Amino acid sequence: MTSVVLARSLNADGRGVLLACTFYPMFFAALFNLSLNEATAVQLSRILVNDSGARAVRYEITSLSLQTLIAVLGTALSLLLVHLVWPEDQHEHLRAVEVFAASFTPISMLDLHFKAILQARGAYERLSVLRLCQPIAYAALLITLVATSQIQIEIVMAAQVFALMFSLICGISLAGVVLAPLSLRAASENLFVGLKFHAANLLLYTSAEIDKPIVLMWLDSSSAGAYVVALTISTLGVAFVGQSMAVLLVRNIAQAAALSEQRAIFYKQLSFTAALLALVNGVAAYMAPWLIPLAFGESFRSAVPVLQVLLLMGVFKGIRQIADRAMRVMHNVRVGMSGELVALAGMLTFSLIGVKFGGLIGLAWGNVLAQFCSLVVVLVTSGKVLSTDGSILLMTVGQRLRNVSARCLKLKRSE
């Protein structure tokens, strides 16, 4: 809903400028967070197994102090890097970006910290409520801005910060803060564990976001706005199908004792995921020429062919993520990391070549090729983990995709 509101209010050019103004501060916040929230969730969970008293309280306040220190340092570094990467032709928005970076970086880090505290305590109901605070507050603010005709890029950025601040305040209220002596040893352990997580998390984040700076550096604001809309829609099916299938996959593989049972479940779930993603994204691609102008406005009609290509990318990416999740359940994270490395390298190669010679549609096809290569690597390496031939996995997925595509084409011709 927020994507539709922003697109209709700002048009393609304004949506592209908003992407430029928010991307770099968000990326630098993720870069300097050092994954301390994950370290806090893991370390505190271990402590709470044996001690729910003074030691746990001392660790909570120590981790909060460390996170606050990193937030301050991260904010200073973010402001410095924003000045270095910000294009000179958009100098009029630099002050707004500085304010956004100075507020978003520390608030987002502390917000993640209190969510990690609730996760470690096992307070999942409170955590679920907290995760809804920011999107609900942001949607309410956007609706208010539309109703009062106050939609502007700077005001939208301020709404994002206020919504995140509301989430932080709710997190403090739900998790609470108790004063206790600090522990230098606990702080150093937390930092060390966070750094161990951070390399993998930064790889995942960069692989998912690398196409956006490519768009911002090589294309104009209007093209960037069209790309954001296309990318947002193309990921909806992946998120819905991926989350639904992941729940079943994790449970079924975890309960399977023998490798042969795990292999059978993997084949079945992967084949079903491929068919479902092809069906959902195929329907979305067919509806795109009517869906985009109706929902986002005529200024985004150029996003239609880009969306249709990105929906194909979504199929490959969704299958790869399910395979990666299965491997993680089997205590193998190298398969997923290999896939992410290939995807990142492919994006930096194929997408850059595509955007230079083919513009926005070339970028989209570069993304498709990068995700396809990543999927091939993940399926082949998954086959080795499952003690089977990886080519069988490729043929299984390819056959299911071909069957669904053939049925969709048959229905389209019959119309």
C-alpha positions as CSV (number, residue, x, y, z in Angstrom):
1,M,0.0,0.0,0.0
2,T,2.8,2.4,0.9
3,S,4.4,1.8,-2.5
4,V,1.2,2.7,-4.3
5,V,0.7,5.8,-2.3
6,L,4.3,7.0,-2.9
7,A,4.2,6.2,-6.6
8,R,1.0,8.1,-7.2
9,S,2.0,11.0,-5.1
10,L,5.6,11.5,-6.3
11,N,5.5,10.1,-9.8
12,A,8.4,8.2,-11.4
13,D,10.9,11.0,-11.1
14,G,10.2,11.8,-7.5
15,R,10.2,8.1,-6.6
16,G,13.6,7.8,-8.1
17,V,14.9,10.8,-6.1
18,L,13.5,9.3,-2.9
19,L,15.4,6.1,-3.6
20,A,18.6,8.1,-4.0
21,C,18.0,10.0,-0.8
22,T,17.3,7.0,1.4
23,F,19.4,4.2,-0.1
24,Y,22.9,5.4,1.0
25,P,22.0,6.2,4.6
26,M,20.2,2.8,4.9
27,F,23.2,0.9,3.3
28,F,25.7,2.6,5.6
29,A,23.5,1.9,8.6
30,A,23.6,-1.8,7.7
31,L,27.3,-1.7,7.0
32,F,28.2,-0.2,10.4
33,N,25.7,-2.1,12.5
34,L,28.2,-5.0,12.8
35,S,25.3,-7.5,13.3
36,L,25.3,-6.7,17.1
37,N,21.6,-7.4,17.3
38,E,22.1,-11.0,16.1
39,A,25.0,-11.4,18.5
40,T,22.8,-10.1,21.4
41,A,20.0,-12.5,20.5
42,V,22.4,-15.5,20.4
43,Q,24.5,-14.6,23.5
44,L,21.5,-13.6,25.7
45,S,19.6,-16.7,24.7
46,R,22.5,-18.9,25.9
47,I,22.8,-16.9,29.2
48,L,19.0,-17.2,29.9
49,V,19.2,-21.0,29.7
50,N,21.2,-21.1,32.9
51,D,20.7,-17.7,34.5
52,S,17.7,-15.4,34.3
53,G,18.9,-13.1,37.0
54,A,21.8,-10.7,37.6
55,R,24.0,-12.0,34.8
56,A,21.3,-11.7,32.2
57,V,20.5,-8.2,33.3
58,R,24.2,-7.2,33.3
59,Y,24.5,-8.6,29.8
60,E,21.5,-6.6,28.5
61,I,22.7,-3.3,29.7
62,T,26.3,-4.0,28.5
63,S,25.0,-5.0,25.0
64,L,22.8,-1.8,25.0
65,S,25.8,0.3,25.9
66,L,28.0,-1.3,23.2
67,Q,25.2,-0.9,20.6
68,T,24.8,2.8,21.5
69,L,28.5,3.4,21.1
70,I,28.5,1.7,17.7
71,A,25.5,3.7,16.7
72,V,27.3,7.0,17.5
73,L,30.4,5.9,15.6
74,G,28.3,4.5,12.7
75,T,26.4,7.7,12.4
76,A,29.5,9.8,12.2
77,L,31.0,7.5,9.5
78,S,27.7,7.4,7.6
79,L,27.6,11.2,7.4
80,L,31.2,11.2,6.1
81,L,30.5,8.7,3.4
82,V,27.3,10.3,2.3
83,H,29.3,13.5,1.5
84,L,31.8,11.3,-0.5
85,V,29.2,9.4,-2.6
86,W,26.5,12.0,-3.1
87,P,26.3,13.3,-6.7
88,E,26.9,17.0,-7.2
89,D,23.9,17.4,-9.5
90,Q,21.6,16.6,-6.6
91,H,23.1,19.0,-4.1
92,E,19.7,20.5,-3.2
93,H,18.8,17.3,-1.4
94,L,22.1,16.9,0.5
95,R,20.9,18.6,3.7
96,A,17.8,16.3,3.9
97,V,20.0,13.2,3.3
98,E,22.3,14.4,6.1
99,V,19.5,14.8,8.5
100,F,18.0,11.4,7.5
101,A,21.4,9.6,8.0
102,A,22.0,11.3,11.3
103,S,18.6,10.2,12.6
104,F,18.0,6.9,10.8
105,T,21.3,5.2,11.6
106,P,21.2,5.3,15.5
107,I,17.4,4.8,15.7
108,S,17.5,1.7,13.4
109,M,20.4,0.2,15.3
110,L,18.7,0.6,18.7
111,D,15.4,-0.6,17.3
112,L,17.0,-3.8,16.1
113,H,18.7,-4.2,19.6
114,F,15.4,-4.2,21.5
115,K,13.9,-6.6,19.0
116,A,16.8,-8.9,19.6
117,I,16.3,-8.7,23.4
118,L,12.6,-9.8,23.0
119,Q,13.7,-12.6,20.7
120,A,16.3,-13.9,23.2
121,R,13.7,-13.9,26.0
122,G,11.3,-15.9,23.9
123,A,8.7,-13.1,24.0
124,Y,7.4,-13.8,20.5
125,E,4.0,-12.3,21.0
126,R,5.6,-9.0,22.0
127,L,8.1,-9.2,19.2
128,S,5.3,-9.8,16.7
129,V,3.5,-6.7,18.0
130,L,6.7,-4.7,17.8
131,R,7.4,-5.7,14.2
132,L,4.1,-4.2,13.2
133,C,4.7,-0.8,14.9
134,Q,6.9,0.7,12.2
135,P,4.9,-0.3,9.1
136,I,1.6,0.6,10.6
137,A,2.9,4.0,11.8
138,Y,4.5,4.7,8.4
139,A,1.3,3.8,6.5
140,A,-0.8,6.0,8.9
141,L,1.6,8.9,8.4
142,L,1.6,8.6,4.6
143,I,-2.2,8.5,4.5
144,T,-2.3,11.6,6.7
145,L,0.1,13.3,4.4
146,V,-1.9,12.4,1.3
147,A,-5.1,13.6,3.0
148,T,-3.5,17.0,3.8
149,S,-1.7,17.2,0.4
150,Q,1.7,17.4,2.1
151,I,3.5,14.7,0.2
152,Q,7.1,15.8,-0.5
153,I,10.3,13.9,-0.6
154,E,11.7,15.5,2.5
155,I,8.5,15.0,4.4
156,V,8.3,11.4,3.4
157,M,11.8,10.8,4.7
158,A,10.8,12.5,8.0
159,A,7.8,10.1,8.1
160,Q,10.1,7.1,7.8
161,V,12.2,8.4,10.7
162,F,9.2,9.1,12.9
163,A,7.7,5.7,12.2
164,L,11.0,4.1,13.2
165,M,11.2,6.2,16.3
166,F,7.8,5.0,17.3
167,S,9.0,1.5,16.9
168,L,12.0,2.2,19.1
169,I,9.8,3.7,21.8
170,C,7.5,0.7,21.7
171,G,10.6,-1.6,21.9
172,I,11.9,0.2,25.0
173,S,8.5,-0.1,26.6
174,L,8.1,-3.8,25.8
175,A,11.6,-4.9,26.6
176,G,12.4,-2.4,29.4
177,V,15.8,-1.1,30.5
178,V,17.3,-2.0,33.9
179,L,20.5,-0.4,35.1
180,A,23.4,-2.7,36.2
181,P,27.2,-2.7,36.2
182,L,28.8,-3.1,32.8
183,S,31.0,-6.0,31.8
184,L,33.9,-5.4,29.5
185,R,34.3,-9.1,28.8
186,A,30.6,-9.4,27.8
187,A,31.0,-6.4,25.5
188,S,34.1,-7.9,23.8
189,E,32.4,-11.2,23.3
190,N,29.3,-9.6,21.9
191,L,31.4,-7.6,19.4
192,F,33.4,-10.7,18.4
193,V,30.2,-12.8,17.8
194,G,28.6,-9.9,15.9
195,L,31.7,-9.6,13.6
196,K,31.5,-13.3,12.9
197,F,27.9,-12.9,11.7
198,H,28.5,-9.6,9.9
199,A,30.5,-10.9,7.0
200,A,27.7,-13.2,5.9
201,N,24.9,-10.7,6.6
202,L,26.7,-8.0,4.7
203,L,27.1,-10.4,1.8
204,L,23.4,-11.2,1.8
205,Y,22.4,-7.5,2.1
206,T,24.8,-6.4,-0.6
207,S,23.7,-9.1,-3.0
208,A,20.0,-8.1,-2.5
209,E,20.7,-4.3,-2.8
210,I,23.5,-4.0,-5.4
211,D,21.1,-3.3,-8.3
212,K,19.9,-0.1,-6.7
213,P,23.2,1.8,-6.7
214,I,23.7,0.5,-10.3
215,V,20.4,2.2,-11.2
216,L,21.3,5.4,-9.4
217,M,24.7,5.7,-11.0
218,W,23.8,4.8,-14.6
219,L,20.2,5.9,-15.1
220,D,18.0,9.0,-14.4
221,S,15.6,9.5,-11.5
222,S,12.5,8.6,-13.6
223,S,14.1,5.2,-14.6
224,A,15.1,4.6,-11.0
225,G,11.5,5.2,-9.9
226,A,10.1,2.8,-12.5
227,Y,12.7,0.2,-11.4
228,V,11.7,0.5,-7.8
229,V,8.1,-0.1,-8.6
230,A,8.8,-3.1,-10.8
231,L,11.2,-4.6,-8.2
232,T,8.7,-4.1,-5.4
233,I,6.0,-6.0,-7.2
234,S,8.3,-8.8,-8.5
235,T,9.4,-9.6,-4.9
236,L,5.8,-10.0,-3.5
237,G,5.3,-13.5,-4.9
238,V,8.8,-14.6,-3.8
239,A,8.2,-13.4,-0.2
240,F,4.7,-15.0,0.1
241,V,5.6,-18.3,-1.5
242,G,9.1,-18.4,0.1
243,Q,7.8,-17.9,3.6
244,S,5.0,-20.4,3.3
245,M,7.2,-23.1,1.8
246,A,10.1,-22.4,4.2
247,V,7.8,-23.2,7.2
248,L,6.9,-26.6,5.8
249,L,10.4,-27.3,4.6
250,V,12.2,-26.6,7.8
251,R,9.8,-28.7,9.9
252,N,9.7,-31.7,7.5
253,I,13.4,-31.9,6.9
254,A,14.2,-31.4,10.6
255,Q,11.9,-34.3,11.5
256,A,13.4,-36.6,8.9
257,A,16.0,-38.9,10.3
258,A,17.6,-40.5,7.3
259,L,19.3,-38.8,4.4
260,S,17.1,-40.6,1.9
261,E,14.0,-39.1,3.6
262,Q,15.5,-35.6,3.6
263,R,16.4,-36.0,-0.1
264,A,12.9,-37.0,-1.0
265,I,11.4,-34.0,0.9
266,F,13.9,-31.7,-0.7
267,Y,13.0,-32.9,-4.2
268,K,9.2,-32.6,-3.5
269,Q,9.3,-29.2,-1.9
270,L,11.7,-27.7,-4.4
271,S,9.6,-29.0,-7.3
272,F,6.4,-27.7,-5.8
273,T,7.9,-24.3,-5.0
274,A,9.1,-24.0,-8.7
275,A,5.7,-24.7,-10.0
276,L,3.9,-22.4,-7.6
277,L,6.4,-19.5,-8.2
278,A,6.1,-20.0,-12.0
279,L,2.3,-19.9,-11.7
280,V,2.1,-16.8,-9.4
281,N,4.7,-14.8,-11.3
282,G,3.3,-15.9,-14.7
283,V,-0.1,-14.6,-13.8
284,A,1.5,-11.3,-12.5
285,A,3.4,-11.0,-15.8
286,Y,0.3,-11.4,-17.8
287,M,-1.6,-8.9,-15.7
288,A,1.3,-6.3,-15.6
289,P,0.1,-4.1,-18.6
290,W,-3.2,-3.5,-16.7
291,L,-1.9,-3.7,-13.2
292,I,0.9,-1.1,-13.3
293,P,-1.1,1.9,-14.8
294,L,-4.1,1.1,-12.6
295,A,-2.3,0.9,-9.3
296,F,0.6,3.2,-9.8
297,G,-0.4,5.6,-12.6
298,E,0.4,6.1,-16.2
299,S,3.8,7.6,-15.4
300,F,5.0,4.1,-14.5
301,R,3.9,2.4,-17.7
302,S,7.6,2.0,-18.7
303,A,7.9,-0.3,-15.7
304,V,5.7,-3.0,-17.3
305,P,8.4,-4.8,-19.5
306,V,10.9,-4.4,-16.6
307,L,8.5,-6.1,-14.2
308,Q,7.8,-8.9,-16.6
309,V,11.5,-9.7,-16.8
310,L,12.1,-9.3,-13.0
311,L,9.2,-11.7,-12.3
312,L,11.3,-14.4,-14.1
313,M,14.2,-13.4,-11.9
314,G,11.9,-13.8,-8.9
315,V,11.2,-17.4,-9.9
316,F,14.9,-18.3,-9.9
317,K,15.7,-16.4,-6.7
318,G,12.7,-18.0,-4.8
319,I,13.8,-21.5,-5.8
320,R,17.4,-20.7,-4.7
321,Q,16.3,-19.4,-1.4
322,I,14.2,-22.5,-0.6
323,A,17.2,-24.7,-1.5
324,D,19.4,-22.6,0.8
325,R,16.9,-22.8,3.6
326,A,16.9,-26.6,3.3
327,M,20.7,-26.7,3.5
328,R,20.7,-24.5,6.6
329,V,18.4,-26.9,8.3
330,M,20.9,-29.6,7.5
331,H,23.6,-27.4,9.1
332,N,25.3,-26.4,5.8
333,V,25.6,-22.7,5.3
334,R,28.3,-22.9,2.6
335,V,25.7,-23.7,-0.1
336,G,23.8,-20.5,0.5
337,M,26.9,-18.4,0.8
338,S,28.2,-19.8,-2.5
339,G,25.0,-18.9,-4.2
340,E,25.1,-15.3,-2.8
341,L,28.7,-14.8,-4.0
342,V,27.8,-16.0,-7.5
343,A,24.7,-13.8,-7.5
344,L,26.7,-10.8,-6.3
345,A,29.4,-11.4,-8.9
346,G,26.8,-11.9,-11.6
347,M,25.0,-8.7,-10.7
348,L,28.3,-6.7,-10.8
349,T,29.1,-8.3,-14.2
350,F,25.9,-9.0,-16.2
351,S,23.8,-6.1,-14.7
352,L,26.5,-3.5,-15.3
353,I,26.9,-4.7,-18.9
354,G,23.1,-4.8,-19.3
355,V,22.5,-1.3,-18.0
356,K,25.2,0.1,-20.2
357,F,24.0,-1.4,-23.4
358,G,20.3,-1.9,-22.8
359,G,19.3,0.6,-20.1
360,L,16.6,-0.5,-17.6
361,I,15.5,-3.6,-19.5
362,G,19.2,-4.6,-19.9
363,L,19.7,-4.3,-16.2
364,A,16.7,-6.5,-15.6
365,W,18.0,-9.2,-17.9
366,G,21.3,-9.0,-16.2
367,N,19.6,-9.7,-12.9
368,V,17.9,-12.7,-14.4
369,L,21.2,-14.1,-15.7
370,A,22.9,-13.6,-12.3
371,Q,20.1,-15.3,-10.4
372,F,20.0,-18.2,-12.8
373,C,23.8,-18.8,-12.4
374,S,23.4,-18.6,-8.7
375,L,20.5,-21.1,-8.8
376,V,22.6,-23.6,-10.8
377,V,25.5,-23.3,-8.3
378,V,23.1,-23.9,-5.3
379,L,21.4,-26.9,-6.9
380,V,24.7,-28.5,-7.9
381,T,26.2,-28.1,-4.5
382,S,23.0,-29.1,-2.8
383,G,23.1,-32.3,-4.8
384,K,26.6,-33.1,-3.4
385,V,25.3,-32.5,0.2
386,L,22.4,-34.9,-0.5
387,S,24.7,-37.5,-2.1
388,T,23.0,-37.2,-5.5
389,D,23.7,-35.8,-8.9
390,G,23.1,-32.1,-9.0
391,S,22.0,-32.3,-12.6
392,I,19.0,-34.3,-11.5
393,L,17.9,-31.4,-9.4
394,L,18.3,-29.1,-12.4
395,M,16.3,-31.3,-14.6
396,T,13.5,-31.7,-12.0
397,V,13.1,-28.0,-11.5
398,G,13.4,-27.3,-15.2
399,Q,10.8,-29.9,-16.1
400,R,8.3,-28.4,-13.6
401,L,8.9,-24.9,-14.8
402,R,8.5,-26.0,-18.4
403,N,5.2,-27.8,-17.6
404,V,3.7,-24.7,-15.9
405,S,4.9,-22.4,-18.7
406,A,3.3,-24.7,-21.3
407,R,0.0,-24.7,-19.5
408,C,0.0,-20.9,-19.2
409,L,0.8,-20.4,-22.9
410,K,-2.0,-22.9,-23.8
411,L,-4.5,-20.9,-21.7
412,K,-3.3,-17.6,-23.2
413,R,-3.7,-19.0,-26.8
414,S,-7.2,-20.3,-26.0
415,E,-8.3,-16.8,-25.0
